[in-house]
């Protein structure tokens, strides 16, 4: 590929969109969420794009990475990413902020940077080869439809905050109004599930826990199963339950819970991998995680301890190619591939769709927050969720084309924010004065 196009420009564009007051173990979502886009332009006139979580540190890392990207042939994708990774390990850190005291180095942010750059490069390579990104990953494209689940949250009362949350409107569908309204009881969450099922056709649901006492969250899961008896239901308390409580709450619920995500974590000198292994043995339930197997070393230890069944490999910190490798390992080792999600725009929706399309064997429906951001597209033809699935576009690369007017508006919104980095605890303090994060205390149990 000596004649492959050369990268001529790299743009880093922070963007923001609107969110609901969703509750989780870290507090409450702000009225805004922020992401960052990387746009790579090549000498053939193509533009490759990637999306990642936004932070001021990550944006500095990306700016520092630009000299290692611009001027390189897209066929040097592997060498570019290897160089970036090795530069971070060198004595002088070209990707690290100059002021270590102001901007502490974060491996996660470094991985986010590698992931978003890799995605944009794969998008360019796919366009050059006239192939979808899925065809360039792991086993290649093995499916055209990717199952996703209905990701449900408890929602705080936005009227108790002075942040400019949206009111929502039911003009297009009831979902678009309900997702902004208070939802703190099992009945409220079931109503959300009914609206999401009607709008998107979900067959399966996940409840974000770590908010109420465990008994309330299990009651909510049971109410969801009663309303949707054919659905696969799961709950994710983000390791906020003690091991004994997790066993007590979940034992005997194999007719309700298809699997449990991170029910417990490190405690009393035992690692999260050890407690999850004990939970599995005691309950017989399958376990998913996005907390204790987020790099190759962690995954190795988790599998040695038989602590997990479903690694949730988020391409935003694993990278698309590494996540696809995990999918191949899951297929060979009789595990189940899954995907973690956070607030995102539709470029990320395309990323997880291509990952799912390249994941062989059994996969659990992927997580996606898109239903909470739906209507805020940054592409001209955003992917849709229908019948609980995303259909992969029949186009090369990621198969998306940016709507630059929408991107510019989202960038203006980002620039208008007084607080740009995410801080769920700060928002939560508007509901409970003095609230502080505690990984072992549900959000509303303070």
C-alpha positions as CSV (number, residue, x, y, z in Angstrom):
1,X,0.0,0.0,0.0
2,X,2.8,2.4,-0.9
3,X,0.3,4.7,-2.6
4,X,-2.2,5.0,0.2
5,X,-3.3,8.5,1.1
6,X,-1.4,10.7,3.5
7,X,-3.0,12.4,6.5
8,X,-3.0,16.1,5.9
9,X,-4.9,17.5,8.9
10,X,-6.2,16.5,12.4
11,X,-9.0,18.5,14.0
12,X,-10.0,18.1,17.7
13,X,-13.5,19.4,18.3
14,X,-15.1,19.2,21.8
15,X,-18.8,19.0,21.6
16,X,-21.7,19.0,24.1
17,X,-25.3,17.9,24.2
18,X,-28.2,17.8,26.6
19,X,-28.9,15.1,29.2
20,X,-31.4,14.1,31.8
21,X,-30.8,14.0,35.5
22,X,-29.9,10.3,35.5
23,X,-28.8,8.8,38.8
24,X,-25.8,6.5,39.3
25,X,-23.3,5.6,42.0
26,X,-21.2,8.7,41.2
27,X,-24.2,11.1,41.7
28,X,-26.4,12.6,39.0
29,X,-25.8,13.5,35.4
30,X,-25.6,17.2,34.6
31,X,-28.0,18.9,32.1
32,X,-25.1,18.7,29.6
33,X,-22.7,16.0,28.6
34,X,-19.4,16.5,26.7
35,X,-17.6,14.5,24.1
36,X,-14.7,15.1,21.8
37,X,-14.5,14.4,18.1
38,X,-11.2,13.7,16.1
39,X,-11.4,14.4,12.4
40,X,-8.6,13.2,10.2
41,X,-8.4,14.4,6.6
42,X,-6.3,12.6,4.0
43,X,-4.8,13.6,0.6
44,X,-7.6,11.7,-1.2
45,X,-10.2,14.1,0.3
46,X,-11.7,11.7,2.8
47,X,-12.5,12.5,6.4
48,X,-12.2,9.9,9.2
49,X,-13.9,10.5,12.5
50,X,-13.9,9.1,16.0
51,X,-15.7,10.1,19.2
52,X,-14.5,9.8,22.8
53,X,-15.3,11.1,26.3
54,X,-14.2,14.7,26.7
55,X,-11.9,16.1,29.3
56,X,-9.5,18.9,29.3
57,X,-6.6,16.4,29.9
58,X,-7.7,14.2,26.9
59,X,-7.8,17.2,24.6
60,X,-4.3,18.1,25.5
61,X,-3.2,14.5,24.9
62,X,-4.8,14.6,21.5
63,X,-3.1,17.9,20.6
64,X,0.2,16.5,21.6
65,X,-0.5,13.4,19.4
66,X,-1.1,15.4,16.2
67,X,2.6,15.6,15.1
68,X,2.8,11.8,15.2
69,X,-0.2,11.5,12.9
70,X,-0.1,14.3,10.3
71,X,2.0,13.5,7.3
72,X,1.8,9.7,7.8
73,X,0.3,7.3,5.3
74,X,-2.9,5.7,6.5
75,X,-1.3,2.3,5.8
76,X,1.0,3.1,8.7
77,X,-1.9,2.8,11.1
78,X,-0.2,0.1,13.2
79,X,3.1,1.9,13.4
80,X,1.4,5.2,14.3
81,X,-0.5,3.7,17.2
82,X,2.5,1.7,18.4
83,X,4.6,4.9,18.4
84,X,1.9,6.8,20.4
85,X,1.7,4.0,22.9
86,X,5.5,3.8,23.3
87,X,5.9,7.5,23.6
88,X,3.7,7.5,26.7
89,X,6.1,4.9,28.2
90,X,9.2,6.9,27.4
91,X,11.1,9.0,29.9
92,X,9.8,12.1,28.3
93,X,6.1,11.9,27.7
94,X,5.1,13.8,24.5
95,X,1.5,12.9,25.1
96,X,1.6,14.0,28.7
97,X,0.7,17.5,30.0
98,X,3.7,19.7,30.8
99,X,2.3,20.5,34.2
100,X,2.0,17.2,36.0
101,X,0.8,18.9,39.2
102,X,-2.0,20.6,37.3
103,X,-2.9,17.8,35.0
104,X,-2.1,14.4,36.5
105,X,-1.4,11.7,34.0
106,X,-4.2,9.3,33.4
107,X,-3.7,5.9,31.7
108,X,-7.5,5.9,31.0
109,X,-7.3,9.2,29.2
110,X,-4.3,7.9,27.2
111,X,-6.3,4.9,26.1
112,X,-9.2,7.1,25.2
113,X,-6.8,9.1,23.0
114,X,-5.5,6.0,21.3
115,X,-9.1,4.7,20.8
116,X,-10.4,7.8,19.2
117,X,-7.4,8.2,16.9
118,X,-7.6,4.6,15.9
119,X,-11.3,4.9,15.0
120,X,-10.7,7.8,12.7
121,X,-7.8,6.0,11.1
122,X,-9.9,2.9,10.6
123,X,-12.7,5.1,9.1
124,X,-10.1,6.4,6.6
125,X,-8.8,3.0,5.8
126,X,-12.3,1.6,5.3
127,X,-13.1,4.4,2.8
128,X,-9.8,3.8,1.0
129,X,-10.5,0.0,0.7
130,X,-14.3,0.5,0.1
131,X,-15.0,-1.7,3.1
132,X,-16.9,-1.2,6.4
133,X,-14.8,-0.8,9.5
134,X,-16.3,-4.1,10.8
135,X,-14.5,-5.9,7.9
136,X,-11.2,-4.6,9.2
137,X,-11.7,-5.9,12.7
138,X,-10.9,-9.3,14.2
139,X,-13.0,-11.9,12.5
140,X,-14.4,-9.4,10.0
141,X,-18.1,-8.7,9.6
142,X,-20.1,-11.6,10.8
143,X,-23.6,-10.0,11.2
144,X,-25.5,-7.0,9.8
145,X,-27.8,-6.5,12.8
146,X,-26.4,-5.8,16.2
147,X,-28.7,-6.3,19.3
148,X,-28.8,-3.6,21.9
149,X,-30.6,-3.4,25.2
150,X,-32.8,-0.8,26.8
151,X,-30.6,1.0,29.3
152,X,-32.8,2.3,32.1
153,X,-32.0,4.7,34.9
154,X,-33.7,6.2,38.0
155,X,-34.2,9.9,37.3
156,X,-34.0,12.6,39.9
157,X,-36.4,15.6,40.1
158,X,-34.8,18.2,37.8
159,X,-36.9,20.9,39.4
160,X,-34.8,20.6,42.5
161,X,-31.8,21.8,40.5
162,X,-30.9,25.2,39.0
163,X,-29.4,23.5,36.0
164,X,-31.1,24.0,32.6
165,X,-32.5,20.5,32.1
166,X,-34.9,20.1,29.2
167,X,-38.6,19.5,29.8
168,X,-39.0,17.1,26.8
169,X,-42.0,16.8,24.5
170,X,-44.3,13.9,23.7
171,X,-45.1,15.4,20.3
172,X,-43.0,12.8,18.4
173,X,-43.2,10.0,21.0
174,X,-43.9,9.6,24.7
175,X,-40.3,8.5,25.3
176,X,-38.9,11.9,24.5
177,X,-40.9,13.5,27.4
178,X,-40.7,10.7,29.9
179,X,-36.9,10.6,29.8
180,X,-36.8,14.0,31.4
181,X,-39.3,13.3,34.2
182,X,-38.7,12.1,37.7
183,X,-38.5,8.2,37.9
184,X,-37.6,6.9,41.4
185,X,-40.0,3.9,41.9
186,X,-40.2,0.5,40.3
187,X,-43.5,1.6,38.6
188,X,-41.8,4.7,37.2
189,X,-39.0,2.6,35.7
190,X,-41.4,0.1,34.2
191,X,-43.2,3.0,32.6
192,X,-39.9,4.1,31.1
193,X,-39.3,0.6,29.8
194,X,-42.7,0.5,28.2
195,X,-42.1,3.7,26.4
196,X,-38.6,2.7,25.3
197,X,-39.9,-0.7,24.2
198,X,-42.6,1.0,22.1
199,X,-40.1,3.4,20.5
200,X,-37.1,1.1,20.0
201,X,-38.5,-2.4,20.2
202,X,-36.1,-3.5,23.0
203,X,-36.2,-7.2,23.9
204,X,-33.9,-6.8,26.9
205,X,-33.3,-4.2,29.7
206,X,-30.6,-3.1,32.0
207,X,-31.2,-1.1,35.2
208,X,-28.4,1.2,36.4
209,X,-28.4,0.6,40.2
210,X,-26.2,1.9,43.0
211,X,-29.0,4.4,43.7
212,X,-31.5,2.9,46.1
213,X,-31.1,0.2,48.7
214,X,-30.5,-3.2,47.0
215,X,-33.9,-4.4,47.9
216,X,-35.6,-1.6,45.9
217,X,-33.4,-2.3,42.9
218,X,-34.1,-6.0,42.9
219,X,-37.8,-5.1,43.3
220,X,-37.5,-2.9,40.2
221,X,-35.8,-5.8,38.2
222,X,-38.6,-8.1,39.3
223,X,-41.2,-5.6,38.1
224,X,-39.5,-5.3,34.8
225,X,-39.5,-9.1,34.4
226,X,-43.1,-9.3,35.3
227,X,-44.0,-6.7,32.7
228,X,-41.7,-8.2,30.1
229,X,-41.5,-11.9,30.9
230,X,-39.6,-12.8,27.7
231,X,-36.9,-10.1,28.3
232,X,-33.4,-10.7,29.6
233,X,-33.1,-8.4,32.6
234,X,-29.9,-7.3,34.3
235,X,-29.0,-4.8,37.1
236,X,-25.7,-2.9,37.5
237,X,-25.1,-1.6,41.1
238,X,-21.5,-0.6,40.2
239,X,-20.1,-2.8,42.9
240,X,-21.9,-0.8,45.6
241,X,-23.3,-3.9,47.4
242,X,-21.3,-5.9,49.9
243,X,-20.7,-9.5,48.9
244,X,-23.0,-11.0,51.5
245,X,-25.8,-8.6,50.6
246,X,-25.3,-9.2,46.9
247,X,-25.6,-13.0,47.4
248,X,-28.7,-12.5,49.7
249,X,-30.3,-10.2,47.1
250,X,-29.7,-12.3,44.0
251,X,-29.6,-15.9,45.1
252,X,-32.5,-17.8,43.6
253,X,-33.3,-15.1,41.1
254,X,-32.1,-17.0,38.0
255,X,-35.7,-16.8,36.7
256,X,-35.5,-12.9,36.9
257,X,-31.8,-12.0,36.2
258,X,-30.1,-13.1,33.0
259,X,-26.8,-11.9,34.5
260,X,-25.6,-9.3,37.0
261,X,-23.1,-6.6,36.3
262,X,-20.5,-5.8,39.0
263,X,-22.8,-6.6,42.0
264,X,-19.9,-6.3,44.4
265,X,-16.3,-5.1,44.6
266,X,-13.2,-5.1,46.7
267,X,-13.8,-5.4,50.4
268,X,-12.1,-6.6,53.6
269,X,-8.8,-7.1,51.9
270,X,-10.3,-9.1,48.9
271,X,-10.1,-7.8,45.4
272,X,-13.2,-7.2,43.2
273,X,-12.1,-10.3,41.2
274,X,-12.2,-12.5,44.3
275,X,-15.6,-11.2,45.5
276,X,-17.2,-11.6,42.0
277,X,-15.8,-15.2,41.9
278,X,-17.4,-15.9,45.2
279,X,-20.7,-14.3,44.1
280,X,-20.8,-16.5,41.0
281,X,-20.2,-19.7,43.0
282,X,-22.8,-18.8,45.6
283,X,-25.6,-17.7,43.3
284,X,-24.9,-19.6,40.0
285,X,-25.7,-16.4,38.2
286,X,-23.6,-15.1,35.2
287,X,-21.5,-12.0,35.9
288,X,-20.6,-9.1,33.6
289,X,-18.1,-6.4,34.3
290,X,-16.7,-3.1,33.1
291,X,-14.9,-2.5,36.4
292,X,-12.4,-5.3,37.0
293,X,-11.3,-6.3,33.6
294,X,-10.4,-3.2,31.7
295,X,-7.0,-4.1,30.4
296,X,-5.2,-7.3,29.4
297,X,-3.6,-7.9,32.8
298,X,-6.9,-7.4,34.7
299,X,-8.8,-9.6,32.2
300,X,-6.2,-12.4,32.7
301,X,-6.6,-12.4,36.5
302,X,-10.4,-12.2,36.2
303,X,-10.6,-15.2,33.9
304,X,-8.1,-17.2,36.0
305,X,-10.4,-16.7,39.0
306,X,-13.5,-17.6,37.0
307,X,-14.9,-14.3,38.2
308,X,-16.7,-13.2,35.0
309,X,-18.7,-14.5,32.1
310,X,-19.3,-11.3,30.1
311,X,-16.5,-8.8,29.6
312,X,-18.0,-5.5,28.6
313,X,-15.3,-4.3,26.2
314,X,-15.9,-0.6,25.6
315,X,-14.1,0.4,22.4
316,X,-13.6,3.9,23.8
317,X,-11.0,2.7,26.2
318,X,-10.1,-0.8,24.8
319,X,-9.9,0.6,21.2
320,X,-12.0,-1.0,18.5
321,X,-9.4,-3.5,17.5
322,X,-8.6,-4.7,21.0
323,X,-12.3,-5.0,21.8
324,X,-12.7,-7.0,18.6
325,X,-9.9,-9.3,19.8
326,X,-11.7,-9.8,23.1
327,X,-14.8,-10.8,21.1
328,X,-12.7,-13.4,19.3
329,X,-11.4,-14.7,22.7
330,X,-14.9,-14.9,24.1
331,X,-16.0,-17.0,21.1
332,X,-13.0,-19.4,21.5
333,X,-13.2,-19.6,25.3
334,X,-17.0,-20.0,25.6
335,X,-17.5,-16.6,27.2
336,X,-20.0,-13.9,26.0
337,X,-19.0,-10.6,24.5
338,X,-20.7,-7.4,25.7
339,X,-20.1,-3.7,25.4
340,X,-20.1,-0.9,28.0
341,X,-21.6,2.5,27.2
342,X,-21.6,6.1,28.5
343,X,-23.4,9.2,27.2
344,X,-22.6,9.5,23.6
345,X,-23.4,11.0,20.2
346,X,-24.1,9.0,17.0
347,X,-20.5,8.5,16.0
348,X,-20.0,6.3,19.0
349,X,-23.3,4.5,18.1
350,X,-21.6,3.6,14.8
351,X,-18.4,2.5,16.6
352,X,-20.3,0.0,18.8
353,X,-22.3,-1.2,15.8
354,X,-19.2,-2.0,13.9
355,X,-17.7,-3.8,17.0
356,X,-20.9,-5.8,17.3
357,X,-20.9,-6.7,13.6
358,X,-17.3,-8.0,14.0
359,X,-18.0,-10.0,17.2
360,X,-18.3,-13.8,16.4
361,X,-20.4,-16.2,18.3
362,X,-22.7,-15.3,21.2
363,X,-22.9,-11.7,22.2
364,X,-25.2,-10.2,24.8
365,X,-27.1,-7.1,23.6
366,X,-24.8,-4.2,23.8
367,X,-25.2,-1.3,26.2
368,X,-25.9,2.1,24.6
369,X,-27.0,5.5,26.1
370,X,-28.2,6.7,22.7
371,X,-31.9,6.6,23.7
372,X,-31.2,9.4,26.2
373,X,-29.4,11.5,23.5
374,X,-31.6,10.5,20.5
375,X,-32.6,13.6,18.6
376,X,-29.2,15.3,18.9
377,X,-27.4,13.8,15.9
378,X,-24.1,15.0,14.6
379,X,-24.3,13.0,11.4
380,X,-26.6,13.5,8.4
381,X,-28.1,10.0,8.6
382,X,-27.7,8.7,12.2
383,X,-28.1,5.0,12.8
384,X,-31.5,3.9,14.2
385,X,-32.5,1.3,16.8
386,X,-35.4,-0.7,15.5
387,X,-36.7,-4.0,17.0
388,X,-34.0,-3.7,19.6
389,X,-31.3,-3.8,16.9
390,X,-29.0,-1.5,14.9
391,X,-28.5,-2.3,11.2
392,X,-25.0,-1.7,10.0
393,X,-24.9,0.8,7.1
394,X,-23.9,-0.5,3.7
395,X,-21.2,2.1,3.3
396,X,-17.4,2.1,3.6
397,X,-15.6,3.1,6.8
398,X,-17.9,3.9,9.7
399,X,-20.6,4.7,7.2
400,X,-21.4,8.1,8.7
401,X,-21.1,11.6,7.3
402,X,-20.8,14.5,9.7
403,X,-23.4,17.3,9.7
404,X,-20.9,20.1,10.2
405,X,-23.6,22.7,11.1
406,X,-24.7,20.4,13.9
407,X,-21.1,19.8,15.0
408,X,-20.5,23.5,15.1
409,X,-23.6,24.1,17.2
410,X,-22.5,21.4,19.6
411,X,-19.1,22.9,19.8
412,X,-20.6,26.3,20.6
413,X,-22.6,24.7,23.3
414,X,-19.5,23.1,24.8
415,X,-17.6,26.4,24.7
416,X,-20.5,28.1,26.6
417,X,-20.2,25.6,29.5
418,X,-18.7,27.0,32.7
419,X,-17.8,23.5,34.0
420,X,-16.5,21.4,31.1
421,X,-15.3,18.2,32.8
422,X,-17.9,15.8,34.1
423,X,-18.7,16.0,37.9
424,X,-21.7,13.9,38.9
425,X,-21.0,14.6,42.6
426,X,-21.2,18.4,42.1
427,X,-24.7,18.0,40.5
428,X,-25.8,15.6,43.3
429,X,-25.0,18.2,45.9
430,X,-27.9,20.3,44.6
431,X,-30.2,17.4,45.8
432,X,-28.4,16.5,49.0
433,X,-26.2,19.2,50.4
434,X,-22.7,18.0,51.3
435,X,-23.2,14.8,49.3
436,X,-19.9,13.0,48.6
437,X,-19.1,10.0,46.5
438,X,-18.8,6.6,48.3
439,X,-18.4,3.5,46.2
440,X,-20.1,1.4,49.0
441,X,-23.1,3.6,49.6
442,X,-26.1,3.9,47.2
443,X,-26.5,7.4,46.0
444,X,-29.8,8.1,47.8
445,X,-28.8,6.3,51.0
446,X,-26.9,9.2,52.7
